[in-house]
Amino acid sequence: MVSDPSGLINYLKSIVSILNGIIGATNIGSGAAFVVTGAGIGATGVAAPFSIASIAYGVFKLNAGIAALRRAKQQFKESIKECPSDATFRNLLGLLPFGQNFDDKGETIQDYGQSLLNKPAARLIIELLTYGEFK
C-alpha cells in the first residue's frame, strides 16, 4: 500500500511521469538500435540511402526519448508538490509532446504558444517575415 504522510502528491501526474519515463527509455533504446543498424549497413558500402535513413530515424528517436525523460522529470517534480485533489484528466495531456506545459488547470495551449512566440529567435523570424526580408 502506498503511503503519503504529508498529503502532497498528485498520484495521476506521478503515473504519467512514470509512463513518460518508460516512453523515453524505449525511444532511446530503439533509437540506438536504428543508429547502430544504420552504421552497420553503411559500413558494408551497400544501400547507403537506407543507412542514412536508419541513422536519421535513430537520431530522431533518441531526441524524442530525451524529451520524454525531461517531461517525466518535470512532471514528477510537480507531482510531489501537488495535492491528490489536484489530479484531473487534464494531467494525461502530459503524455503528449510539450504536454507538460499545459497539463494543469491554469495552463493553456495558447499561453504556451505565446511563450514560444516571445522567445528572441521567434521574434526575429516574425520580424523578418513581417518586413519581407525572409523569403
N, C-alpha and C positions, 0 to 999 in steps of 0.2 A: 504494500500500500504506500502511496506517495504522500508525504507529509510536507506541509508548508507552514511552519510555525509563525512566520512573520506575516502571512496572508498576502504577500506581494509576489504573485506570479500569474501571468496570463498563460494558462495551460495550452490553449489553442495556438497562440503565437509560438510557444515553445515547440509544439509538434510541427508547425510549419517550418520553424528554423531547422529542426532535425531533418525534415524532408528535403529542404534546400541543401543541407549538408550531404545527404545521400545523392541527390541530383548532381551536386558539384563533384563528388568523388567519382561517380560513374562517368561523367563527362570527361574528367581528367584522365581516367583510365582508358576510355575508348579513344580519346584524342591522342594519347601517347601511342596507342596501338596503330592508329592510322598514320602517324608520323613515322614510326618505325617501319611499317609496311611500305610506305612510300619511299623511304630511304633505301629499303631493300630492293624494291623494284628499280629504282633509279641506278643502283649500283650495278645492275646487270646490263644497263645500256639499252634495254628493250622497253618499249612502252613508256617513254618519257612523259607524255601528257597524263597518263594515269598516275605516274609517280608524283607529278606536280599537283594534280587534283587531290590525291590522297594526303599529301603533306598539308596543303591549304585547308582541307576539311579538318584535319587533325588539329591544326593551329586554332581554327575556329572553335572546335570542341574544347580545347584547352582553355581558351579565353572565356567561353561560356561556363566552364566548370569553376574557374577562379571567381567569376562574377557571382555564381550561385553560392560559393563559400563565403564571399563577402556579405551577401544578403543574409545568409544563415547567422553569421556573427552579429550583424547589426540587429536582426530580429531577436536573437537570444538575449542580447543586452537589454533591449526594450522590454522583453517579456518578464524579466526578473524585477522590473521596476513598476509593473502594472498589476492591478488587482484582478482577481478572477472575473469580476463583474465587467471588466473592460473587454472581455472576449466577445467578438462578434463574427459573423460570417465574412465580414469585410477583411478580417485578418487573413483569410485564404488567398486574397489578392497578392499576398507576399510571395506566393509561388511563381508569379509572373516576373519576367524581366523588368527591373525597376519597380516592381510591385511594392517593395518595402517603403517606397516614397509616398504611397497613397493607400496603405492598408489600415490606417487608423481613422477614427471618427473625424478629426479636424483636418485631415489631409485630403486634398483633391487632385485629380489628374491635371486640372487647369493650373493649380498652384505649382505643381511640379514642372509643367511645360513652361510656365512663366519664369521659373527659376533657371531653367536651361537657357531661355532667351536672354536673360540678364547677364549671362557669363560673357566675359570680354571677347572671346572668339566668335560667339554667336552674334554679338552686337556688331563686330567688324564685318561679318558676312552680310548681315542685314543692311548695313550702311553701304556696302559695295553694291548690293543688289538694288538698293533704292536709287542710287545715283548712276546706275548703268555702267559701272566700271568693271563689273564682274560678269563677263559674258561667256 
